[in-house]
């Protein structure tokens, strides 16, 4: 029972963290990210909720969702704080641009090949 609940929490955290990652990217990369990756993550989150509902009662499912969402939001907040403290804004912008263009290139690569 504990292993099932932990797998449910991992599914919620995994899918919600990918959904939350979309907000970090710019509009052009965010659109591509939304079309190809976030749609699957929403389906994964819905599937995780269904899994939680079928294996546990509604109370434990809602508690798991709240814990997962809080952990992801806390992680993003702490990571943002750490990155802003360690790197300059210009360096952050250049790293972010690199990841955005890499994401766009990888998605087009996987679509074409």
C-alpha positions in Angstrom: 0.0 0.0 0.0 2.8 2.4 0.8 4.6 1.6 -2.4 1.4 2.4 -4.4 1.0 5.7 -2.6 4.6 6.7 -3.1 4.3 5.9 -6.8 1.1 8.0 -6.9 3.0 10.9 -5.3 5.9 10.5 -7.8 3.5 10.6 -10.7 1.8 13.7 -9.4 5.2 15.5 -8.7 6.6 14.4 -12.1 3.7 15.5 -14.2 3.1 18.8 -12.3 6.7 19.7 -12.4 6.7 19.4 -16.2 3.5 21.5 -16.4 5.1 24.1 -14.1 8.3 24.1 -16.2 6.3 25.6 -19.1 6.0 28.9 -17.4 9.8 29.3 -17.3 10.2 29.4 -21.1 9.5 32.4 -23.4 6.5 32.5 -25.7 8.1 30.8 -28.7 9.6 27.9 -26.8 6.6 27.9 -24.4 4.2 27.3 -27.3 6.3 24.4 -28.6 6.7 23.0 -25.1 2.9 23.4 -24.5 2.0 21.6 -27.7 4.3 18.6 -27.4 5.2 18.1 -23.8 2.6 19.7 -21.5 -0.4 18.0 -23.1 1.2 14.6 -22.2 1.9 15.9 -18.7 -1.7 16.9 -18.2 -2.8 13.4 -19.2 -0.2 12.0 -16.8 -1.5 14.1 -14.0 -5.1 13.1 -14.7 -4.1 9.5 -14.9 -2.2 9.8 -11.6 -5.4 11.3 -10.0 -7.5 8.5 -11.3 -4.9 6.0 -10.0 -5.0 7.6 -6.6 -8.8 7.6 -6.6 -9.1 4.0 -7.6 -6.5 2.7 -5.1 -7.1 5.1 -2.1 -10.1 7.1 -0.9 -10.7 10.6 -2.1 -9.2 12.1 1.1 -5.8 10.5 0.5 -5.9 11.4 -3.2 -6.5 15.1 -2.4 -3.8 15.1 0.3 -1.4 13.5 -2.2 -2.2 16.2 -4.8 -1.8 19.0 -2.4 1.5 17.6 -1.1 2.8 17.1 -4.7 1.8 20.6 -5.8 3.3 22.2 -2.7 6.6 20.3 -3.1 6.9 21.3 -6.7 6.1 25.0 -6.0 8.5 25.0 -3.1 11.2 23.4 -5.2 10.8 25.9 -8.0 10.8 28.8 -5.5 14.0 27.6 -3.8 15.7 26.9 -7.1 14.8 30.3 -8.4 16.2 31.9 -5.3 19.4 29.9 -5.5 19.9 30.6 -9.2 19.3 34.4 -8.8 21.8 34.5 -5.9 24.5 32.6 -7.8 24.2 34.0 -11.4 24.0 37.4 -12.9 20.8 38.4 -14.8 22.7 38.4 -18.1 24.1 34.9 -17.5 20.6 33.7 -16.6 19.2 35.1 -19.8 21.9 33.5 -22.0 21.5 30.1 -20.3 17.7 30.3 -20.7 18.1 31.2 -24.4 20.4 28.3 -24.9 17.9 25.9 -23.3 15.0 27.3 -25.3 16.8 27.0 -28.6 18.0 23.5 -27.7 14.4 22.5 -26.8 13.1 23.8 -30.2 15.9 22.0 -32.1 15.3 18.7 -30.3 11.6 18.8 -30.8 12.0 19.5 -34.5 14.6 16.7 -34.7 12.3 14.2 -33.1 9.4 15.2 -35.3 11.5 14.9 -38.5 13.5 11.8 -37.7 
